[in-house]
Amino acid sequence: MSDPAPPAWMADAARKWLEDAGAIGKDVAGAGDGRRAFNALPLSGVRVAVAERGRALCSLRVPAHLTDAEGNWHAGAIAAAVDDVCAAAIMSVEGIIKVSVHYDISYFAPAKHHDEVEMDGRVVDQKGRMTAVTTEVRKKETGELVAIGRQWMTASRPKGSQGSKL
């Protein structure tokens, strides 16, 4: 027997979260309220293909402001983007953003300014409040592997908790 499909609002929320981050990231210099500026920066111009059932698949063209002196997509920007895609994959089935408790990333090949990359995040397993998720980053044109991120993420508060309203 398979698990029932999560409510559609979860997939919609995950897609909107990623798309909003990409739109905020395009305006790096500032407008807006700045609450998501750090999370948004590595997702500048992201295009979301899928955000449902434990998967977040999106692509972006590596922007100049996220490259090093040699024009390589900066390792820190890759790590931050992978973290966000992992979070969106979880959000598509759990309806919440979780926090990382363990995160590792392996780099295989550089991506350059203007390269289009595809990030494919997938929920791998769930154990209580913990969720395992991976994201592969590949060059869209060649399929060459750029990086793989693996995370264990947990809820910072129980589902349904609203926290304090100060």
N, C-alpha and C positions, 0 to 999 in steps of 0.2 A: 504494500500500500504506500503510495507516495504522499508527501506532505501537501497540504492544501496550499493553493497559491496565496501569497500575501495580498492584503488589500491593495487595490490599484493606487490609492493615494500615496503609498510608500514609494512606489516607482516614480510617480509624478514628482514627489518631493525631492527624491535623489537627483532626477534630471534637472529640476529647477535649481537646486543647490549648485550643481556643477556649472550650468549655463550662467547663473548669476555671478558666480566667481569669475568666469571667463570674461564677462562683460565689465565687471568691476576692475579686473586686471588690465583691461585695455586702457583704462584711464589711470595709469600708474601714478601720474603726478598728483593726483589728489582729489578732486571733487568728492562728493559722497561723504559719508560719516566716518569712514576709516575703520569700522569695526571688523571688516573681513579683508582689509587690504593685504595683510601678510599672507593669508590663505589664498587670496585671489591672484597675487602676483605671478606665481608659477603656472597658472592656468590661463594666462592672457590669450584670448582668441580661441579658447577651446570650443570644439564642435562635438556634441554628444550624439552618438549613434544609438546606443542602448543604455538604459538604466532601469533594470527590472530583474526580479527573481535572483538576486544575489550577484548580479553582474553589472559592471559599469564599463562601457566601451566608448572611448572618445579619442579624438585626434586633435593635434594642433601643429602649427608651423612654428618652429623654434624662432622666437623673436630676438632681436639684437640685444635688448637690455638684459637677457638671461644668459649671455655668453661670456666666455673669458677672453683674454687678449688674443688667443688663437682662433676665436670664432666657434669654439666648442660649447655646446649646451652645458652650463655649469652643473657640476655634480650635486650641489646643494639644491638647485632649482629642480633637478630631476627628482631628488629625494622628497622634496616638498610636494611636487605634483603627484608622485606615487602615493604619498600619504593621503592626499585628498581623494584620489580615485579609489583607494581602498575604503575610505570612509563612506563614499557614495555607494559602493557595492553593498556595504552593510546596511546603509540607510534604505536601500531598495527592498530589503526584506524585513528589517526591524523597525524602520520608521524613526530611528534616532541616530545622531552622530555619536560615535564612541571615541574614547581616547586610547592612544597606543600605550601598551605596557611592555611590549617587546617589538623592536623593529630592526630588521637588517636588510641591506640592499647590496646587490652584487652588480658591478658594472662590467660590460663586455666590449662595447665599442662606442666611440664618440658619435654624437649627433651634432651637426653643424647648423649655424645660422641659416635659416630658410628651409632646412630639412623638415619634411612632414613626418611626424611620429604618431604612432597609435598606441594608446594605453588601454590594456585589457585587465580590469580588476575583477576578481571572482572570490566569493566566499567559499572557503574550503571546508570548514567544520565549525560547529558550535558546541561549547561545553559550558553549561550554565550561563553566566553573564559574559563569558569570554567567547570571542569569535576570531577564528583564523581566516586570514584573507591574503591573497597574493595579487600582484599586478606585474604583468610583463609589458615592457616598453620596446617597441620595434620600429624601425624605419619603415614607413608605409610603402615606399616604392620598392624596396628590396626584401623586406621581411627580416633584415638583419637585426639580431637581438642587441639592444642597447643596455637594458638593465632589467633585473627582477627584484622586486621588493616583496618581503614577507613580514606579516605583522600578526600579533595577537592584540586584540583591542577589547576593551571592556566598557560597560556603562559607568559613567561617573556618578550616576544616581539611578535608582530604580525607575523602570518604565512607568510613565504616568505621573511621576513626581514633578511638581511645578517649582520646587525650590522656594526660597523666600521671595516675597514681592515687596521689596523696599522702595 
